[in-house]
Amino acid sequence: MSEDPFSLLMASADPALVVVTTSAQNHRAGCLVGFHSQSSITPEHYCVWLSKANHTYRVALRAHRFGVHFLTSDDLALAERFGTRSGEDVDKFAGLEVDLHDDIPLLRSCPNRMLVERITLLDDGSDHVCLTSLVLDSWTDGSFRPLRVSDAAGLEPGHASEERAIRP
């Protein structure tokens, strides 16, 4: 990360990482996400920003429901699996225990998770789109120490952020 003021602010914020999963038209997808936030208390809304470079983005264009999995400090290997590989080349779910909920793959190894339904997808022309969603259900096994962006700083993304599935 460069040393400009915005980059320093973002590095200091050091957000938690999540894995977002979805399925549409017999295609499963999932990716590592660092841009996400609660966006409403009542009703419960949650936003995630998906990179347009990712296979998950292309599947998300046709999907209505998503799994949002909160990674713990012990989940670096899972972050590597979903953050450094492309679903175009490998099945990221191979060898993982997955529960299907409304055809959405939920990672059994991540007990801290939500099932959300898309409200809207906002494309402002940048390298990510904002998925605004309604929380349908959530599960947790209690408090946890999240895996943060700084914990995964050594991981190389499966696609560069300037790659785009669809050109603006």
N, C-alpha and C positions, 0 to 999 in steps of 0.2 A: 504494500500500500504506500502511495506517495505521501509526502509530508505536507501537503496543502491543508488548510484549515478544515475543510469539509471532511477529508479523509481522516484527519486526526479525531474529529468529533465522532465519526462513525466507528473508528477503531476503539475509541474509549467507551462507546455504548456497548460494544461487544455482545450482540444479540445471541440468544439461544438458537440452536438449530433444530429444525423439524424435517421429517420426511413426509412428503405429500404423495399419496397414491390415488389412482383412479382407474377406471375401466370404461371403455366405450367400443361398441361394435367388435367385440371379441379381442380387443387389444388392451393389455394391462400396461400400466406405466407408473413410474415413481421417480421422484428426484429429491435431492437435498435442497432445502430452502432456508435462507437466512433472513429474508424479508417477510415478516408476518406480524400480525397484531390483532388483539381484540378491538372491535370497532363499534360495539354497542353493548349496553348492559341489558336493556329490555327492549326488544327481544335480543337474545344472545346472537351476535354477529361476529364473524371472524374473517379477516382478510389475509390472503397470501399472495405474494407477487411471484409469478412464474417467468423464468427466462424464455424468451422467444427462440433461443437456440436449442432448447431441450425437446426431446421426443415427447416428454410429458406434456408440454405445451400443446403439441399437435393433437394428442389424444384428448386433452382437456377442452379443446374447442368443441368436441362432440359429447363431452361428459356432463352429467348433472350432479353427481355426488362424488365426494372425495374423502379420503382418510387423512387426518393430520396427526402425525406421530411425534410426540415430544421426546427427543433423544436425551439420555442421561450421560453423565461423564464417562460411563463404561461403554458407550455405543460408538466409539470412533470407527470400528470396523464396518458398522452399518452405514455410517456417514460416508466412508470411503466407497462402499458398494454402490450407494445411490448417488454419490456426488462426482465420482471419477469415471464412471462408465456410461455409455450411451445405450439406451433401450433400443436404438436402431441396430446395435451390434450384438448385444447380449440380453438374456432374460435375467433381469436383476432379481427376480423372485425365485430363481432356481435354487433349490436346497434350503429355502426358508419355510418355516411353518407359517401358513397364512390362513386366516379365517375370512370367509366371504360374508359380507353384510351388504345386502342389496347389490350384489355383484362387485362390490368394492373390496379389493384386497386389503385386509388389516393385518399388520405384522404382529404375530403372537408375541414376539420378543419385546414389543413396545407396549406395555400396559397403560401408559399415559397417552391417551389419544382421543380424538373426536371424529365423529362422522358428521360431515357438513354437506349442505345442498347449495348449489350455485344460485345466487340472486342475480348477479350481473358480472360481466367480464369487461373491465375498462382497459382500453388500449389508447394511451395518450401519445403514442408514437415513439416511446422510448424502448429500451432493450428488454423490459419486463412488462407483463400485463398484471393488473390487479383483479384477483378473483374475490369478490365480496360474497360471503356465504352465511347461511343460517345454520346454527349449530343444532343438529337433530338429536345427537346423543354424545355423551362424553364419559370416559372411564379413567380412573387413576388408582394406583395402589399406594397413594400417599405422596408426601413431599419428596422431592428428588433434587439433585444437583444437575442442572442442565449442561449438555455439551454446548460449548459456545464457539463462535466463529474463530476466536483465537486458538482454541484447542485443535481446530482442523486446518490451521493456516498452511500446513505443509501439503495439503491435498491439491492436486491439479484437476481442474474441472474437465468433464468429458467433452465439453464444447466451450470455445471462447465466447465471451459475452457479445462480441460484435457479430457472431454468426447469427443468421436469422433464418427460420424456416420459411417465413413469408416476408418479403421485402416491404418496407413501408411505402 
